Amino acid sequence: GVLKGDARGSTHDRRGKRLAAVLVAGQMALAIVLLSGAGVLVRSFVNIVSAESGVPHPDTILVGAMRLPSDKYWSGEARRGYFDRIEARLKAIPGVEAVSIASTIPVKYTAVRTFEIEGRPRPTDGDVGVQFLSAGPNYFRVLGASATSGRDFDARDHAPSLPVAIV
């Protein structure tokens, strides 16, 4: 009622003017806070998008994604055979230096698996989890990365052999 006024062209008393000024000042303060927050959000998004992925020459790497139909490739052997054939065909393309197949592209979300360390008690506050991806031979060579110690995946690391992990 104080802000609305009773008649057209009527003037506000001091209390009405003060209330209107406080409300306008509050709106301006809220607008400044929201604009500042939006600016910080946009700047953070730009920083995330332009962040280094760790791949030295990403413009020389071709990445593709595919899903195999489960009715045709239901067994692990059938899927491995398909990926082996794809890898061989990609290697045969002129100009291709290295090929590797992986379960996900670099720096993308990967699955999480739990593990236990032999000789240590299992944690009581829940499972110890680690992100992982499955990768084929030459995976790190394709990315331009090198191991600080140990070796890369190679042809010896296939299904019947013992599992191999790179940390």
SVG drawing of the C-alpha trace seen along z (x, -y; Angstrom):
<svg xmlns="http://www.w3.org/2000/svg" viewBox="-7 -14 69 82">
<polyline fill="none" stroke="black" stroke-width="0.4" points="0.0,0.0 2.9,-2.4 4.4,-2.0 1.2,-1.7 -0.3,-5.0 -4.1,-5.6 -4.5,-7.9 -2.8,-8.7 -0.2,-11.4 -0.2,-11.3 3.2,-11.8 4.7,-9.4 5.5,-10.3 9.0,-9.9 8.4,-6.3 7.3,-5.3 10.3,-7.0 12.7,-5.4 11.2,-1.9 11.4,-2.4 15.0,-3.5 15.9,-0.5 14.2,1.9 16.0,0.4 19.3,0.5 18.7,4.2 17.9,5.0 21.0,3.3 23.2,5.2 21.6,8.5 22.1,7.8 25.8,7.0 26.3,10.2 24.6,12.3 26.6,10.6 29.8,11.2 28.9,14.9 28.1,15.3 31.4,13.7 33.3,16.1 31.3,19.1 32.1,18.1 35.8,17.6 36.0,21.0 34.3,22.6 36.8,21.0 39.7,22.2 38.4,25.7 37.8,25.9 41.2,24.4 43.1,26.5 46.0,28.7 44.9,32.3 48.4,33.7 48.5,34.8 51.4,32.9 49.9,32.8 46.1,33.4 45.6,32.1 47.5,35.1 45.3,37.7 42.0,39.0 39.5,40.2 36.4,42.2 33.7,43.9 31.6,47.0 29.3,49.4 29.0,53.0 25.6,54.7 25.5,57.1 23.5,59.7 26.3,60.1 29.3,59.5 28.1,61.0 31.4,62.7 34.6,61.1 36.4,63.1 34.1,61.8 34.6,58.2 38.4,58.7 38.4,60.2 36.4,57.2 38.7,54.7 41.8,56.6 40.4,56.4 39.7,52.7 43.1,52.0 44.8,53.9 42.7,52.0 43.6,48.6 47.3,49.5 47.1,50.2 46.0,46.7 48.8,44.7 50.2,42.0 49.0,43.6 51.9,43.9 50.4,45.7 47.0,47.2 45.5,48.1 42.1,49.1 40.8,48.0 37.6,48.2 37.3,44.4 39.0,41.3 41.7,39.6 40.6,37.2 37.0,38.4 35.2,40.0 36.3,43.5 34.7,46.4 35.7,47.0 36.8,50.4 37.6,51.4 40.7,53.2 42.6,54.6 46.3,54.5 47.7,57.9 49.1,58.0 47.2,55.0 43.9,55.1 40.8,54.0 39.7,50.5 36.7,50.4 35.3,47.1 34.4,48.7 36.1,50.0 39.2,48.4 38.3,47.3 40.3,46.3 39.3,44.9 40.4,47.2 40.3,47.7 41.1,50.6 43.7,49.9 45.6,51.8 49.2,51.8 50.8,48.5 48.2,46.5 50.7,44.2 52.8,43.9 49.7,42.7 49.1,40.1 52.7,39.0 53.2,40.1 56.0,42.1 56.3,44.2 58.5,43.0 59.4,46.7 58.2,50.1 56.8,50.7 53.8,49.9 51.1,52.4 52.1,54.8 51.0,57.9 51.8,60.2 48.9,58.5 45.9,60.3 42.9,62.1 44.4,65.5 47.5,63.9 47.6,62.4 46.0,58.9 48.4,56.0 48.0,52.5 49.8,49.2 49.6,46.7"/>
</svg>
